[in-house]
Amino acid sequence: MEFPFTRSLGPVQSAFLTGLRERVLLGVKTGDGRTLVPPVEYDPVTAEEIHDLVEVAPTGTVTTWAWNHAPRRGQPLDTPFAWVLVRLDGADTALLHALDAAGPDAVHSGLRVRVRWAAQRSGAITDIACFEPYDSGDDAAAEPTGHDGRFADPVTGIVAPARLDYVYSPGRAQSAHLDALAEQRTVGERCPSCRKVYVPPRGACPTCGVATSEAVEVGPRGTVTTYCIVNIKAKNLDIEVPYVYAHIALDGADLALHGRIGGIPYDQVRMGLRVEPVWTDGGRHPDHYRPTGEPDADYETYKELL
């Protein structure tokens, strides 16, 4: 599951990220003289708006850390590393980032570190590739540039992807459902008490709380109960907008499932439309549903499935 979050930047965040692109580290000064890095737009203590930018050094001190022995996809380094909070020289708060170290024995609170800049920078926190241990004898590494925080071509917006990868164990009922889909069939299960047929099956009736085991093949045709028109193009989805996603009550089912409607202009989709699945070679579920050409279903036949 992935959601790319697009946001605009105010003057403080814009200056901070643009500075990273230019290898300049900026904080913001509060009314009582503290320097906050990363900078924020409002004082977290007084809620006063703050905007006075000040440069800090690319060196600092580890305040606390945790060892990451198994990096995941998308993390700063692909070899074991430490997550560290680093208080940069000249700052009063700590910045969270990765530390490239030989092992957990090489990391401790109080360790002196410096920024390792990414070779290609675009105005993002990843412009800091990571931190690395710093020999305090290398004075050149600690020198700020003297920048005033004003840049040409500032970064004004970012896209922050939020992603969740998970492994799902479907269990007995849904495994049977998925196996049937591989054969282009849709199978649910009937509750022995209320006799409702649930698709996809859940292994138990959510109304009666009893186990279900009687397999029931439903569909393949069904009725659109309700729908929405999608006007925003999704990443990595080769479907032109606008298009329609609908809740579809398959014939014989007592629970509507959702699917995309195709083969008809989006503004002609309607409640009660009779549809059938369209499968693609190797598809594990219908690619979309299309109109059957039958008369629309009467509202009374699907009103309980809205």
N, C-alpha and C positions, 0 to 999 in steps of 0.2 A: 504494500500500500504506500503510495507516495503522493504528497501534496506540495507542489512548489509554491511557497508563500512569497508574493511580490510586494515589496513595500518601498515607499519613498523615504528619503532621508532629510532631516532638518539640517541646519547649518553646522551643528556640533558633530553629529554622526558623519555627515558628509566630509567634514575636514579630517576626522579621524581616519576614515577609510581611504580617502584620497592621499593622506599622509603615508599610509602603509604602502600604497602604490609607489610613492616617491622615496621610500625607505626613511620616513620621518615618523617618530612616535609622539603623539600629542595626547595631553590630558586636558582637563578643565579645572580652573581654580574656583574654589568656593569662597563665600563671603568671609569665612573664618580662616582662610589661608591654606586649606588642604588642597592637594592635587589629586584628582580622581582619574585613574586609568584602569579600564576603558572609560572615556568621558561619558557623562550623562547630561541631559538637558535641564534637570531639576535637582537641587540639593536633596539628597535622600533624608536629611535630618530636618531641614526647615521648609522644604518644598519650594524654595526660592528658585526662580529661573536663573541659570548660570550659563555663561557663554564665553568667558575669558579663557582662550586657549593658551597652553604653555607646553613647550617641548620638554620631553624627558629623555633619558639616555637609553640606548639599546642594551644596557646591561642591568642586572638586578640580582636579587637574592630569593632563593626558594624559601617560602614560608611553610609550606606543607606539600605532601605528594602522595601518590598511590601508584604502584607498579601495575602496568597492563601487560600481562604475559601472553595474551592472544589477541592481537589487533584485529579489528573487524573491517570490512569493506567501508571505504570512505573516511577512515580515520587518518590522521596526519602522516603516520609512518606505517610501513608494512612489516616492520620488525618490532620485537618487544620494546616498549618505551615506558616512561613515567608520565602520568598526568601530574602537572605541577601548578601551584599558584606562585607567581613570581611578582614580587614588588620591585618594579623598575626603579632605578636610581632617580630620585627626584619626585617619585610618586608616594602617595600615602595609602593606596589600596593595591590589591594584587590582581594580576591578569591570569586567567586560566589558559594553559596551552600545553603542548607536548614537549618533553625533554628527551633528546636522543642521548642515552647513556649506555655504558657497557653492561649494566645489570643493576639489580636493586641495591647491591652493596655499594655502588658508586653514587647513590643518591642519598641526600640527607637534608634536613632543614638547615638553612644557613649556607647551602651551596651557592657559590657565585656562578651565574650563567649569563649568556648573551644571546641575542637574536641571531638565528640563521635565516636569511632572507630567501624567499623563493626566487628561482631564476626568472620566471615569468610572473608578473604581478598585474592585477586588474582592479585593485581597490576592494579587497575582501580580507577577512581575518586570516585566510589561508595564504596571504602574502607573507606572513610569518610562517616559514616552513616548519620551524620548531625552535626550541631553545637548545643550546649546547653548553657543556661546562666551559667556564671562562677563567683563564689565567689572569689574575689581577695585574701581572706585570705587563700585560699588553694594553697600555694606556690608550692607544689609538682607538680601540674598540669601544671605549666609554665616552667618546666625544660626541655631544649633540651637534647638529648641523647649524643651529642658530636660526631655524626657520620660524617665520611669524604666523604660520598656519593658513596663509592665503595661497591658493593654487590656481593655475590655469586648468581649464577642462575638469572641473570637480566631478566626483562621483555623486550622482543624485538619487540613485535607486539601486536596490539589490534584489536578487532572487535567492531565498533561503529554502532549500529543499528539506522537507521533513519526510523521512522514510521509515517504514516499519517492515522488516522481513520476519516472517514467522513460519513455523512448521506446524501443520494442522493434522491431527489424527482424527479421521472422520468417524470411526467407530462402526459397529455392525450395520446399523440402519442406513447411514449415509454412504457406506462403502457399497452396499447393494444398489443404492440409487446411482452412484457414479459408474458402477459396472454396467448398469442398464443403459446409461447415457452413451457409453462407448459403443453400444449396439443400436444407437439411435432410438431408444425407447425411454419412456419416462415412467418410473415406478415409485409409488408412495406406499404408505402403510395406513391401515384402518384401525381406529380405536375400537377395542372390543366392547366398550361401554356406550359411548355416544355415537359410534359408527361413522364418525367423520374420517375422511381420507386426507392425510397430510402429505404435501409435496413441497419441498423435499421432506422426507421423513426425519423425525427427531429421536426415534426410539421410544418415545413416551408421549402420551397425549397431554398437551399443555393445559387443557381444560379439566380433564378428569384425573390426571396424575397417575395413570396406569400405563404399563408397558404395552407397546404395539409390536406385533410380529406378522400380521397378515399382510402380505404384499399385494398391492393392487396396481395394475397398469392403467394409466390415465392418458387422456389426449388421443392422438397428438394435437388435435385442434382445440381451440379455446376461445375465450371472449375477453376483450379488453374491458377491464373494470374502471380503471382510471389511468392517467398518464401525465407526463410532463414533457415540455419541449426544451431541449438542451441547446443553448446558444453560445456556449463557451467551448472551444476546441480543447480536448484533453491531450496532454503530452503523450507521444508514441501511439496515438490512436488514429488510424487512417480512415476517419469518417468525417465527411463534410458537414458542417453545421448549417442550419439547424437540423436536428434529428429528434426522434421521439423515443423515450423509454416508457414502458407501460407495465402495469400490473396485469397479468394475464391469468384468468381462471381456466385451467385446462379442464376439458370435459371429464367429469367423474371426480374432480378434486374439490376439497372444501377449504383450500387455502390458495390464494393467488401468488404466483411467482412473478419475477420481473424479467423483461427481455426487451430488446430493441425492435422497433417496428420499421420495416422496410417495404419497398415495392409500392409505395403510395406517397404522395406529397404530404409533408408534415402537417399541413393545415387541413388535411382531410381525415386525419386520425380522429376517432371519436369513441366515446363510451358505447359499449355494445358491439363494436366491430368484431367480426368473426375472423380469426387468424389461424395460420398453421406454421409449423417450424420450417426453416430452411437450414439445411446442414451443409457444411463444407467438408471436403475430403480430409479425413484425419481429425476433424473437430470433435472435442469432447463434450460439447454442448451446442445447441442450435446457434448459428451465427446471428440470426434474426428471425422475426415472424413476419409473414406477409398476409394480406387479405385472402380469404378463401373464395370470395364471390358470393357467399351465402347472405341472406337477409340478416340485418343486425339482430342481435339477441334482445328479447324483451327485458326491460329493466328489472322486472320482478324476479327474473331467473338468476340475477347476479348481485342484487342489492345487498345481500348478507355477506358478500365477499369484498366489499369496498374497503 
